[in-house]
Amino acid sequence: MSPYEQSDLDSASSTIDGFSDRIDFASKWNGVLEAAERRRRRHVASAIAVGSIVALVALGSLAYFVHVGDRASTVRVSAAKPGAETPTSCVLPSFPSSSSGHRVLSGPAVELLQGGAARGPFELDNGLIRVSPPGNAAPSITANEAECAALASRESAGPWLLQLASTNGGTAVGYGFVSIAPEAIQRANETPFLEGNVNENTHAILPPATQYQRRLAWVVVVSNSQSAGGDLDVPVPDSTALQPNANDLANYHYAVFVVDARTGSDALIYTEPMSANQPAAVVVPPESVSVPWRLIARDPDGHSGTIEARVLPCDGVPSPVSVGIEEPELRVVVERPVGPSCGSEFWRQLPIRASIATSRLPDAIAHGALGPDVLGN
């Protein structure tokens, strides 16, 4: 190869290398431009999305105030009590003492159930129900929770236990191993609880009665003497005249509330027979419970409105709910099983109205106490 040919070849190679560098650079530059464009488009899309959300919020707020108008400030509602869960405890009422001339609860329950572990064994109605000391077994729920549930519960066709305790000398409370005869439990399942306290709307869906065979349970006893013709002055026998395990149940007219001491569920009320020809009654009781609520709207007529109450699927729920005029405190009191396990809570809309048909809803509506309803039924 001549020098001239080598020189031409070197020149051509240099030119090709230059073109190659330019091609690589252009490719890299184009990649940078494409990445920048993609980033720019993402920023624009984000800005548009944020702007759309702001616009929707503004339009929603405007639509709300146009729809509600003056009603948004017509009814004031006090802050709800803290906590989403309905409490299981309550402030227990004070019951009349013997010094006031009122009837006093008597019998083995008073001697052996004094707020803690049963101090000795006793049985009623020839052993249909038995209570024995718990040994080292300890409850998981408190005495307050058990007594609150009891006083907020009622018999099938009778009064609330709170009413019986208030007129017949209070309660006897303790825990131990409880056994109830299977035939008594079977009678409870054959005659289910069908009544609602207020109306058919408050009829709770109650579970079947469960067996009690040496089951650790809280026991809350009240006198059911009101069932014996309503005479509250029937003399009560001296409890020292009878020994435990040999008691004539009809002499005491006990109503015995039992609830599982570890779970706070499976409650029963055992009621003494009023005569020798009458069987003892066992029922699965409903408990009256005040649940959380929140205001939704007030109707233009001023006499009614809408709230949402936090309820369970098995609750018997009052509808409508009345608001007092003199004491404008709203409590949504439902009936439900004791220690319910019927599903998750949910918000249910309910109508509200003034307690007097011709009156308007009060300007300010307060939230009442939550939990077991021992304020009086």
Steps between C-alpha positions, in 0.01 A plus 500: 500500500633839404539781753219690334261204532588457872440869561157481333411196711600670828293806407193288426537310831524825696186629329308181587610521867376855514162400362484213755565739789229731376253212464564381862470852632175558314357175632593592857365852457174369361468270805549797734236701313251213518551454877454873556180494296363209698573678828338818372185308405482339849522841668227636277274199575561538875419869485180427312400228752566727800307778335210266432489382864504856629223592260289199603542578872401861439197397296400237761521751782296749302238236419478396867437850626254570220313179591512539879461874514412632845453150638874458545495741795146446628572201723804492723622161618735456792812292449443126522650314791860383433558161344323322218424194710199497729627457860405185691511665843269756656441710810293275724203652683461503875224281638286573808634368829313308767505808725279682248218253555537336159506129437847343527632212291556196718580130484811299408596726210560790737712287731713336235524757219670812629678646199769239438541124500201309638563432869326165496279274291125529469228365276147605424184317399630155592820545305370643173765770545816454704776744595830386654822682595741551207820392674794664320303578182478873433263701278612712205215749520441717805220496755394844374467374142296200612266702721456769233399234247262341749323822598461596133337161422146375546290189522279377218175654620619673812670820609863600461723365774583861585136556596495188714825597672373853564175387665610174662823576682785511251724222372729221615803456272776241483665242278544126511438180312139494381296203383144517365296186430491417126120473505479861617731608218284304255187684614677829426561391141141380459356837604716766333491864604275679248417839651654840445501750784374798295337330200568231243795704370694441822471120490858373515622188322608284794719187488386165639561423866831326563579237760635586844684205652752616761557808291686793654240776508402819669173470692277802565195433716196725552167434669214432259230526769313755288389206286313355797194720462699821520505493881840632604429454871490120500722396794834349410617199704804536720792374292660345808204263535600316181825331415664532156408215261162462667317815395141529386543735204140624511568651843750745351350582159848537353577607145856383432703656220805298390763592240822329397771653719771472236318614184217717633257313273238219511290675764190336648238602754372221723174591676361305792154348464227682686330175601574130526303438179702747299836419337798727537534736204827543310539759224774648288456868595544805282717779636407865458803694369551865404705519178692782324320719245566796272272761344442482123235764427207695635182503295365841390186453712714530815318211668714214376837406357740214430785349700732205458542256789782247540319165535547124460313267262321334796386827663139592552510869403236764590357686203434787521713629787347770720685810619389654828393865513570584864821294504623493138731203538487231235575138588450222247421199719499164321427151627766238429640175641739532792855478362377479139693317229264560209728695266663839454360837595367724225336842470122485451284800415206566734235772509483727804209711618405720791347309789193726475344478155420870478846613614808574296833330557707690757773728370770308689503121523739337747645149489388283791706246691605186312499140612259286707180693562465513877352850500151354534264324263 
